[in-house]
Amino acid sequence: MAEPSLKESLFQPLLDLIRQNTRPMCVTDLHYNILSTNKSFANLLQSEEGALLNTRPILPLKLLAHSENNAPQEEQGVEWFIDTRSSSNNSFMVKSQCYQSLSLQILTILEDEELVNGITDQKLLKNIFQHATESIVLFSLEGKIIDVNQSFLRFVNKVREDIIYLNLRNFVNKGEQEHLLKIKESILENEPLIGEMPVVVKDTTKTIQYSLTPSIYDGIHMVVFKDVTENRQMEIKLKRSEELFKELFEEAIDGIVLWKNDGTVIRANRSALKIFESTEKEMLSKNIKDFVYPSSIQKFHLVMDELKKQWCCS
């Protein structure tokens, strides 16, 4: 009988140790295909050990941001995506021990008390991410969506499973794709970007104000945005109202003069300029009292006092 190879002689003891361990553990090849698991890991994935062989239910989040397969590295406290067949939680902190000579790696799901070297901070950031009032999207250079927070799900009125692995292009009209090109250019230059762009949500166009942060993690970028559709619509209505007022003010047959509380004239329409036989420059240098006869000045003050009372009470 042929003697076992070095790989075989080392592999079997590893499998025995993993099967005896109570923490969720698995062995994969360098392409993340499962070679072996223990019972705790199978229970986490709500599956049988044998059914998991040669599948890829566990991947590092940074790998999802790339189309190519990154070579595994030994890491501790890195967040991985795990297909647990549950919508409640699909990301866990994992310790990865890579054995290049054996072409395999051992993955261990970390418990809370094992989260060291800043993992607690990562969990805090994740909590902030999920509960932020602004919508947050994590995505790859090509626009593939990696993760979103609850605010974004409310914005698009969808569940997380409908969003993950879509592309940012799915939310932008074809005629507005230059906005995405600008975002990509900023990522390549590693420069933050602030701007506004229209997006499509259930056949409705909305306006968002966004802030881009490139490379928050290996190959993953973040955009934070808020819906400013109502604000922009209000600004458009206000601008239209101002334009309408200006048109009515200028074209009115009656003379109209605007002045401050102290009587300083601040505006007069064309009809008023004709009535007072003044240029606009001359009019703006005067006080409204300059146009009142001395004999009527007392009556003028009574009228002004009455107007001020109405303004204060209205």
C-alpha positions, 0 to 999 in steps of 0.5 A: 500500500502506498504511503499517504502524501504529506497533504493527506497525512496533514489533512486528516488530523485537521478534519478530526480536530474540526469535527471535534470542535464545538465552534462552527468551522469548515475547510475549503479549497482556495476557491471557497468550495467546501471540503469538510465541515463540522456539525455546528457549521452545518447547523448554522447554515440549516443544512446537513454536512454532506449537502454542503460539500463542493458548495460555496455558501461562505464568501468574504464580503470583499470578494463580492465586490470583485468579479475575479477570485481573490487569493485567500489570505490569513485574516482575523475578524474580517466580515464574510457573507454566509448563506444561512437561508435566513433574512435576519443575518447573513454576515459574520466575523470569520477567522481565516487560516490559509494553508497555501501548500495544502491548497486549503483554508480553515474558516472559523465563525467567531463568537462575540467574546472572540471579537478582537483587534477592533471588531467591536468597533466594526460592529458599532459601525455596522449598527450605525450603518443599519440605523442611520436616517440617511440611505447608505449603499455599499457597491463595487467599482462596476456598480454592483450593490454589496449591501444596503441599510434599512433607510435605503430599503424604506426609500425603494420600498423593497426587501433586502433580498430584492436589492442585493446584487442589483446594479446602481444602473437599475436605479438610473435612467439611461439618459442620466448615466453620466452621473454614474460615470462621474462617480466611477471617475471619482473612485478611480481618482480616490476622491470623495464626491458630493452631488445630486442626481435623479433616480428611478423608484417604482417608475417615479423619478426622485432627486437625491443628494449624495456623498461618495466615499471611495474605498471604505474597504478593499474594493467596496465604496460607499454612497450616503444620500437623502431624498430631496425631491420635495425640497426641489419641487418646493424650490421650483414652485417658489421660483415660479411664484417669484416669476409670477409676482415679478411679472404682475408687479412690473406689468400692473397698471396701478403704481406699486411701491415697496418700502421698509418699516422706516419708509426707505423705498426698496422697489417700485414698478414702472407705473409708480415711476411714471406717477412720481416722475422718477427714475428707478435710481432716484426712487430707491434713494428716497423715503416714502414720506418724501412723497407725502404733503406736509399737511397729510403727514399726520394722517400718513403716520396714523395709516402706517401705525394701523398697518403695523398693528395689522402686520403684528396681529396677522 
